[in-house]
C-alpha cells in the first residue's frame, strides 16, 4: 500500500459516524419518557435529582421548562451526549409534534333547537 492510501484509510476509520443509543448521565427512563411527556419528565427528573449535574440555575431554564420543554430536553441531551442517536430521535419527535399541531382545526357544530 502506498502512503497516501494508508493515510486515507486511517482518516476514514477515525471519521466514522456511529449512531448509538447510549446513555451517560441522563437515565434511560428519562430519555424515553421525555419523548411523550417532556414537561412531566423534567419535573420528575428534577425531583429525583437527575438534572443536578447540568447546573440549571436561573430564570431561563425555568422559562424553557414551562414554555418549551422539548427544547430544554434536547439541550440536556446535547450537553450529556453531544450529537447522538437520542438527540436525533428527539428532534424527529419535535418535528412531528410541530408538523401535526397547526394543520388540524376542530370544527364547532352549532346545535339547533327545533321546537
C-alpha positions, 0 to 999 in steps of 0.5 A: 500500500502506498502512503497516501492510501494508508493515510486515507484509510486511517482518516476514514476509520477515525471519521466514522459516524456511529449512531448509538443509543447510549446513555451517560448521565441522563437515565434511560427512563428519562430519555424515553419518557421525555419523548411523550411527556417532556414537561412531566419528565423534567419535573420528575427528573428534577425531583429525583435529582437527575438534572443536578449535574447540568447546573440549571440555575436561573430564570431561563431554564425555568422559562424553557421548562414551562414554555418549551420543554422539548427544547430544554430536553434536547439541550440536556441531551446535547450537553450529556451526549453531544450529537447522538442517536437520542438527540436525533430521535428527539428532534424527529419527535419535535418535528412531528409534534410541530408538523401535526399541531397547526394543520388540524382545526376542530370544527364547532357544530352549532346545535339547533333547537327545533321546537 
